Amino acid sequence: MAKLLVIHGAGMNMRGKVDVETFGPMTLPEYDAQIAEYARELEVAVRCFHSNIEGEVANAIYEAHGDGTGAILINPAGWTRDANILVSAMRQVRLPAVEVHMTNPTARGGNSVVLPVCKSSVYGFGIYGYYMAMKGVLETYGL
């Protein structure tokens, strides 16, 4: 069974509590529950991880390198525009990664600093974007 790491970046714990007009009413636990449902449907093992501390996220990426994880799905959230430690960790482990956003961050200005170390991205499809990203990495990388 393929194993995926889903990373929720800085500020994702506030989903459904602030900026609801932009990101919608779903909370992070609701995201994780839906992602787990998608994983069951696709017969994938998934680990959802959130931290507001960039070094903890880097440690989760390094851990994924040695534990059989096949790919990473990441919503960098608050680190979309500044994530030196996170980007360095992703560059080192070289696991296929997909940047996922519920909305289109480019429409809000700026570009993601995480995207250059990712193989692809899924923006603007809400929670369904995680399903698309999972299915994409499974089929593309034969996981």
N, C-alpha and C positions, 0 to 999 in steps of 0.2 A: 504494500500500500504506500502510495506517495505521501510524503510528509512536507507540509508547507508552514512557513512562519509568516504570520500576519502582524505587522508592526503598526501601532497607532502612535503617532508622534505627539509632540507637545501641545497641550490644550485639548486633546480629543476627549478627555474626561469631562469637559464642559459642554459637549454636544447635547442638544436637547434642553440646555439650561440658559445659554446665551446665544446670540446671533441666530436665533431660530428662523428668522425671516430669510437668512442665507442658506443655512445648513439643514433646516427642518427640525422636527420635534423628536427624532430618534435619539436615545441616549446611547452611550458607549456599551453598556450591557446589552441593549437591544441590538446594536450592530453585531456584537459577538454572538448572540443567539442566532441571528440570521445567517451569519458566516458559518457557524457550526452546522446549520441546516443545509446550506449549500454544500458543505464538505461531506455530509452524510450522503447527499444525493449523488455527488461525484465520486464517492468512495475514496476520500482523501482524509488523511490525518492532518488536523490543523491545530496550531498553537497560536492563540491571540496574545499579544504582548503590548502593554502600554506603559510608558513612563514619560514624565516631564523632564527627566534627567538624561541628557544626551549620552553620557558615558554608560548608563545602564542599557540604553538601546544598543550601543556599540558592543557591549558585553553579550547581549542576546544574539547579535549577528555573529560574533566570534563563536559562541556556543553552537549555533546552527551549523557552522562550518564542519564541526566534528561529530554531530549527532544524527547524521543521515538525512537532514533536511535537504529537499531537492530544489526549493525556490523560495523567494521572499516576495510577499506583497506588502507594500509600504505606503501608508498615507503619512507623509512627513508633517503635515499640518503646520504647526508653528515653526518647523525647521525647513519649510519649503524654500526659503530665501537665504538661510544661513545655517549650515550644518557640517562644518569641517570635520568633526570627529566621526559623525555618522557616515559621511561620504567616504572618508578614509577607510573605515571598517568594511564598507560594502565593496570598495575597490580591492581590498586585500583578499576577501573571501571568494570573490568572483562567482557567487551563486547567481543564477538567473533571477532578476528582480523586475517587478512590475510596480510602477508608481500608480496608485489608485486615489482618486478624489471623487467625492460625492457630487461636487459641482465643478465648474471649470475655473481653476485658479488663474489662468491666463487672462480671463475676462475681468478679473479684479486687479490686474496689473502685475507686471513682473514675470520672471521665469523661474522655474524650479532649479535649484542647485543640485538636487538629488537626481533628477532625470538623466543627466549624462552618464551616470553609473548604472542605469537601469536598461534592460533590454527593450522595454516597451512601457506604454502608459494607457490608462483608461480613465477618462475624465467625463463628468457630467451625466452619468447614468444612475445616480443615487446608489443605494445599497446594491443594486443589481450589478454594478461595476465590479464588485468583488467576485461575483459568480463568473462574469466574463473573464476576469483576470485569472481565476483558478482554472477554468476550462482552457484558456489560452496557453498557460504554462504546461498543463498536462499534455495537451496535444502537440505543442511546439517542441517541447523538450523530452517527450516520451517518458514522462514520469509515471 
